[in-house]
Amino acid sequence: MARSRRTEQRALDKDELAFVEKSHHPAIKDLSDKDLADLIRQLRDRRDKARDVASQQRREMRGKSAPSGAKPAADNSGTKEKLAILAAALKRANKERDRRGAGAAEAA
């Protein structure tokens, strides 16, 4: 499902939003191969962190884990949305890397 940029702005912090905006067309085409690799690494790190936080919140809601804060998490929908946005951005970046690799293979 496509998400609006407004939804992305609401769910992400400044740094994450900057990474996600770089993964959108036409900005992703202007990145060098090194910058694209850095973007993929950063997006993967942020996605993994959001996944871990969402998992911890899910465990807290079920009562299987001690709360990480003062009280257990009551909802993890925001974290799940962040995870989905970062995963979609990572998918776009990986697709661009694969497209560039296929173009280089055809040229050779």
C-alpha positions in Angstrom: 0.0 0.0 0.0 1.4 3.4 -0.9 1.8 5.9 1.9 1.7 9.6 1.5 4.7 11.7 2.3 2.5 13.4 5.0 2.1 10.0 6.7 5.9 9.5 6.5 6.5 12.9 8.1 4.2 12.0 10.9 5.7 8.6 11.7 9.4 9.3 11.3 11.9 11.5 13.0 14.1 14.0 11.1 17.0 11.6 10.4 14.8 8.8 9.3 12.7 11.1 7.1 15.9 12.3 5.4 16.9 8.7 4.6 13.4 7.8 3.3 13.2 10.9 1.1 16.5 9.9 -0.5 14.9 6.6 -1.4 12.1 8.3 -3.4 12.3 8.9 -7.2 14.0 11.1 -8.6 16.4 11.6 -5.6 17.5 8.0 -5.6 18.7 8.2 -9.2 21.1 11.0 -8.4 22.9 9.0 -5.7 26.3 7.6 -6.5 26.8 3.8 -6.0 28.7 4.5 -2.7 26.0 6.8 -1.4 23.3 4.2 -2.3 25.2 1.5 -0.4 25.4 3.9 2.6 21.7 4.6 2.3 20.9 0.9 2.2 23.0 0.3 5.3 21.4 3.2 7.3 17.9 2.2 6.3 18.6 -1.4 7.3 19.9 -0.3 10.7 16.8 1.9 11.3 14.4 -0.8 10.1 16.0 -3.4 12.4 15.8 -1.0 15.3 12.1 -0.3 14.6 11.5 -4.1 14.3 13.1 -4.8 17.6 11.2 -2.0 19.4 7.9 -3.2 17.9 8.7 -6.8 19.0 9.4 -5.6 22.6 6.2 -3.5 22.7 4.2 -6.5 21.4 5.7 -8.7 24.2 4.9 -6.0 26.8 1.3 -5.8 25.6 0.9 -9.6 26.0 2.5 -9.4 29.5 5.4 -11.7 28.5 8.1 -9.1 29.1 8.9 -6.5 31.7 8.1 -3.0 30.6 11.1 -1.1 29.2 9.7 2.2 30.6 7.7 3.2 33.6 4.6 1.3 32.3 4.1 -1.4 29.7 3.3 -0.4 26.1 -0.4 -0.1 25.4 -0.2 0.2 21.6 2.5 -0.3 19.0 0.7 0.9 15.9 3.1 3.9 15.4 6.1 1.7 15.6 4.6 -0.8 13.2 3.9 2.1 10.8 7.5 3.3 11.1 8.7 -0.3 10.4 6.5 -0.5 7.3 7.8 2.8 5.9 11.4 2.0 6.5 11.0 -1.5 5.0 9.4 0.0 1.9 12.2 2.6 1.6 14.8 -0.2 1.9 13.0 -2.2 -0.8 13.1 0.8 -3.1 16.8 1.3 -2.5 17.6 -2.4 -3.0 15.6 -2.4 -6.2 17.6 0.6 -7.5 20.9 -1.2 -6.6 19.7 -4.3 -8.5 18.7 -2.2 -11.4 22.1 -0.6 -11.6 23.8 -4.0 -11.3 21.7 -5.4 -14.1 22.6 -2.4 -16.3 26.3 -2.9 -15.6 26.0 -6.6 -16.4 24.3 -5.9 -19.8 27.0 -3.4 -20.7 29.7 -6.0 -20.0 
